[in-house]
Amino acid sequence: MKLMYFLMERDDVHRRRLELEEEVAELQIVLAKEQKLNQIWKLALQGPFVWHSCLSSLVPLQVQVLLEELAMVEEEIICLERKLEDLKLCLYQERKQNKEWNFQQQQQQQWWQRQQRNFLCGLGGRKEVGDGEQLPELPNTGGGETIKEERKAYLGLVSNKTIPHTRINDEEADKLKRRNESDCSFSLVDKEISTDSPNKLSEELIRILISIFHKLRQVSDTNGTAKFIHFTRGSFDLTRISLCLPAIGRLRALMHKLCTIKLSLLTYKQRVAFWINIYNACIMHAFLQHGLPSSPDKMLALLNKAAANIGGIVLNALAIEHFILRSSSDTKHGIMDEREGLLRHAYGLGYPEPNVTFALCRGSRSSPALRVYTAEDVVDELEKAKVEYLEASVRITGKKKIIIPKHLHWHMRDFADDTESLLEWIYSQLPRSGSLKRVIKELLSGGSSKVPLSKMVEFENYDAEFHYLLPLEL
């Protein structure tokens, strides 16, 4: 009996042991899961968490969703942090490059200022060009100046008269500057002039000069049109000079004020209008100072004398036209190109305006009409001047020949490549309703004529005889 009880007790112990071992195994599995889950929570709390699908069985569904969203947010944060670091690096490099660029610009600007001060001070000599000095020998133009000859004439003047002045040191340049500022000090009349900008000053200059020419015009001379009057050699009546004394005083005050203007902040349109007015004013002023030239050669000499002190630098009409308002087509390497480059850098337009051809008036019969150009409307004013010049100067003869002014032929490369394309350009610029446009269209279409188009075009000689088309009203 005892043996039976013993055996039964042993079986119970064995079974109990097995049960305990199963419970331990289950608890170990639970513990392993809890440990893994604990590790997951620690990773999620301590640093970037990367979600794996193998972990999905360890956490509840809601927790899985939260962990997946957390992983996505952390990835976006890491990406944004990297971008932020990249932007910081780019910003640092940009600031460094800007500092280097600004330093280089400052050095270059200082160099340009030194070169301009040395060259341009010598160019003008800080005095009126032609005031008591002998001009170099000018080329014989044979009835009409060419662009190349004019540039050579001006550069010859610079070469012969100003090279010694370009070697001045900074101290001498400062002395010249102080002396020029002293010479250009305002008078009481200057303070009464309501010209608050370079453009207003240039406009007022032209208006004053036009009014002086009007006063010098003979009363009996009534030749003119609805908008303009003709002012010729025979129109001058010097007995009327007493009527001009108040205007001449105001003109002198304006010329003094021109010495101190600043042009560095002008826009492109402001520069175009300003330099056109100054060019025309220089030539009109030269006629009053030196009289009317008796030949084309003397007219070219007058253009060298037609100068003004602009912001402390003396420039004449040839320099203004060829080195500021126009782009040179025959520039060559050499010392003259360096001088030209300095002048363009200091005062140039930046890029050319071809329509200035129809605004620059030399006071000759072949020149366009004189106008006052404003910065606000200079584009429209140049366009109007172009159309009116073409209508007045391009003609059709009875033999069906097209007469084109030599003045336009000289500057043909600004508008066309050859004679035929120039004629096409003229046709495109004329108003639709004009009779001249209809005739040119017939010639361009060919019709029954077998004559080449180039044979139908004739360039009229440049007429240098003194003549102005002055506005009737100011």
C-alpha positions, 0 to 999 in steps of 0.5 A: 500500500505504501509503495502504491502511495509512493508511486502516485506521489511521484507521478504527481510531482513529475506532472507538477514539474512539467506544468511548472516548466511549461509555465516557465517557458511561457513566461520566458516567451512573454519576458522576451517579448516584453524585453524586445518591446522595452528595447523598442520604446527605448529606441523610440525615445532616445533617438531616430527610430526605423520601423521594421515589419518584423516588429509588427507582431510585438506591438498593438495596432494603434502603437504600430501606427504611432511608431510608423508616423514617428519614424516618418517625422524623424526622417523628415526632421533629419532631411530638414536638418541636412538641408539646413546645414547645406544652406548654412554652408552655402550662405557662408560661401556666398558671404565669403564670395561677396566680401571678396567680390566687393573688395575686388570691385572696390579695388577696381573702382579705385583704379578706374577713378585714378585713371579717369582723374589722370586721363580726363583731367588731362583731356580737358586741361580744366579749361575751355577747349580752344580757348587761346590754343592752336588746334592741330591740322584738320583733314580736308573733308571735301565737302562732308566730314566722315565719322573716321576723320572726325574721330581722328581729328578729336583723338589727334587733339587729345594726343597733341594737347593732353598726353603730358597732363595724363602723367600728373600725380594724385596731389596735382589732380587734387589741386586741379579739382579744387581750382576747378571747383573754385572756378565753377562756384555759383553766382547769385544768378545760379541760386535762382535757377530752378534746375534740380537735375542734370536733365532739367539743366540740359533742357533749360540750356537748349531753351535759352539758346533757342530763345537767343537765336530767336531774338537774333533773327531778323524780324523780316525773315518769316521763312518757316513751317507750322512747327519750325522756323528756318534760321540761316546765315542771312537770319543773323541780325547782330544789331539785336544783341542788346535784346539777348543780354538777360538770356546770355546772363542766364546762359552763363549761369547755367554753364557754370552750374553744369560744372558741378552736376553728378551723372553717376545715378542717371538711368539709361533714358536720362543719359540719352536725353541729357547728352543729346541736349548737351551736344546740341547746346555745345554746338549752338554755344560755339556758334555764338562764341566763335561765329559761323564757319565759312567752310566744312574744314572750319566747321570740323574745327568748330566741333573741336571748340564746341565744348562744355565743362560737365561735372568738372570734365571738359568734353567737346561735341566730337567726344560726346558724339563718337565716344558717349552717344555712339558705339565705335565701329573702327576701334583698334587696339592701342593707347587711343582705345584705352582713352576711349574706354575710360571716357565710355566707362565714365559717361557712356550709355552702356549700349547704343541708341541708333536713333540719336542720328536723327537728334544730333543737330550740327547747325547744317542744312543736312542736319535734323531739326533741333528739339528739346529732349526729355528723359521721360519721353525721349524714346517717343521723341526720338521716334518722332524725330526719325519719322519726320527726318525721313519724310523730309529728307528722303525724296523720289525724283521724276526719273523714279530715283530715290534720293537718300541723305548722305548723313543717313548713309554714313550711319547706315550700319546702325539700321541696315547691312547694304543699300537694299536693306537700308531702303527696306528699313526706310520703308518700314519706318514711314507712316502707312498713309504717306505717299512716299511709302507707297512709291517705295513699295512699288520700287521694292516690289520690282514691277516691270522695271529691270533696273537693279534696286541699287541703281535706283538709289542715289545718296545726296551730298552732305550740305554743311551750309549753316542752317537750323530748323528751330522749334517755333514754340519753346 
